Amino acid sequence: MNRTWSDLALGEVWTGAPITVSAEEIVGFGHAFDPQAQHTDPEAAASGRFGTLIASGWHVAALAMRAFIGAKPFGDTPVVGMGVDELRWHAPVRPGDTLTVSREVEMLRRSESKPDRGIVRWKVNVANQDEATVMTLLVTAQMPV
């Protein structure tokens, strides 16, 4: 079902399916986009600050985006990102961790310059299998009214 901005309500929460992160994915993303030893070299990471490989924070952000877009909570309605605010990484993501992404509608307003569009801001939380928050961010997007 296609949903528009008018269908949203303040406080509405979307929660995605669990995502388990493998060592291979961590290393692959690290080599491609964040080539630091804690993301690419298991031996070096074992003697480092975290004692193991950890996912790049950018990898976690990309997983959160993929979970949301892949689930198509608005059907085929186009959602255009306008910006990200207050991105925070709170805890490392290790191989085997299972992440759950949730988005809460924090703000809704109609666009002043384009009245056929609405602006939505979501508070995004990514938690691991122990329900510890590993990443938070605020994301603003535009949708048809």
C-alpha positions in Angstrom: 0.0 0.0 0.0 1.3 3.4 -0.9 1.3 5.9 2.0 1.9 9.6 1.8 2.8 12.3 4.3 -0.9 12.8 5.2 -1.0 9.2 6.4 1.7 9.7 9.0 1.2 10.5 12.7 3.5 12.0 15.3 5.0 9.3 17.4 4.3 6.6 14.8 7.1 3.9 14.9 8.4 1.6 12.2 10.6 -1.3 13.3 12.5 -3.4 10.8 13.5 -7.0 10.7 16.6 -8.0 12.5 19.9 -7.8 10.6 22.8 -10.0 11.6 26.2 -8.6 10.7 29.0 -11.0 9.7 32.7 -10.6 9.9 32.9 -10.9 6.1 30.5 -8.0 5.6 32.4 -5.9 8.1 35.7 -6.6 6.3 34.2 -6.1 2.8 32.6 -2.8 3.7 35.8 -1.7 5.5 38.0 -2.4 2.5 35.6 -0.6 0.2 34.7 2.4 2.2 36.6 2.7 5.6 39.9 1.0 5.3 41.0 1.1 9.0 42.5 -2.0 10.7 39.6 -2.4 13.2 37.3 -2.9 10.1 39.6 -4.8 7.8 42.2 -6.9 9.7 40.9 -9.4 12.3 44.4 -9.9 13.7 45.2 -6.2 14.2 41.7 -5.6 15.5 42.1 -8.4 18.1 45.0 -6.5 19.7 43.2 -3.1 19.3 41.0 -1.0 21.5 37.8 -3.2 20.9 39.5 -6.6 21.0 37.8 -7.7 17.7 36.7 -6.5 14.4 34.0 -3.8 14.5 31.8 -2.5 11.8 32.4 1.0 10.5 29.8 3.4 11.7 29.1 4.2 8.1 28.4 0.5 7.5 25.8 0.6 10.4 24.2 3.7 8.8 24.0 2.0 5.4 22.4 -1.0 7.0 19.8 1.1 8.7 19.0 2.8 5.4 18.8 -0.5 3.5 16.5 -1.9 6.1 14.1 1.0 5.8 14.1 1.3 2.0 14.0 -2.5 1.5 11.0 -2.9 3.7 9.1 -0.3 1.6 6.9 0.9 4.5 5.4 3.5 2.2 5.0 1.2 -0.8 6.2 2.9 -4.0 5.7 6.5 -2.6 8.9 8.4 -3.2 10.7 9.6 -0.1 13.5 12.0 -0.8 16.2 12.6 1.9 16.9 16.2 2.8 19.5 15.7 5.5 20.8 13.9 8.5 21.3 15.6 11.9 22.9 14.4 15.2 24.4 11.2 13.9 25.9 9.4 16.9 27.6 6.0 17.3 27.1 4.8 20.8 28.6 1.3 20.9 30.6 -0.9 18.5 29.0 -3.5 16.3 30.9 -6.8 16.3 30.7 -9.8 14.1 27.5 -11.8 14.9 25.7 -8.9 16.4 22.0 -8.7 15.3 20.7 -5.2 14.8 17.2 -3.8 14.9 16.4 -0.5 13.3 13.4 1.6 14.4 12.2 5.0 13.2 9.8 7.3 15.1 8.1 10.2 13.5 9.3 13.2 15.4 8.1 16.1 13.3 5.6 16.7 10.5 5.1 19.9 8.6 3.8 20.9 5.2 6.4 22.4 2.9 5.9 26.2 2.6 7.5 26.4 -0.8 6.0 23.2 -2.3 2.5 22.7 -0.8 2.1 19.4 -2.6 4.9 18.0 -0.3 5.3 17.3 3.4 8.4 17.3 5.5 8.9 14.5 8.0 11.7 14.0 10.6 12.4 10.6 12.0 14.4 9.7 15.1 16.3 6.6 14.1 17.6 4.1 16.7 19.7 1.1 15.9 20.0 -1.4 18.8 21.8 -4.7 19.1 20.6 -8.1 20.3 21.1 -6.9 24.0 18.8 -3.9 23.3 21.9 -1.6 23.6 21.7 1.4 21.4 24.6 1.4 18.9 23.6 4.3 16.7 21.1 7.2 16.6 20.4 9.9 14.1 17.7 12.3 13.1 16.8 12.2 9.4 14.6 14.7 7.5 12.8 13.7 4.3 10.2 15.0 1.9 7.2 13.1 0.7 4.1 13.8 -1.4 1.1 15.0 0.6 
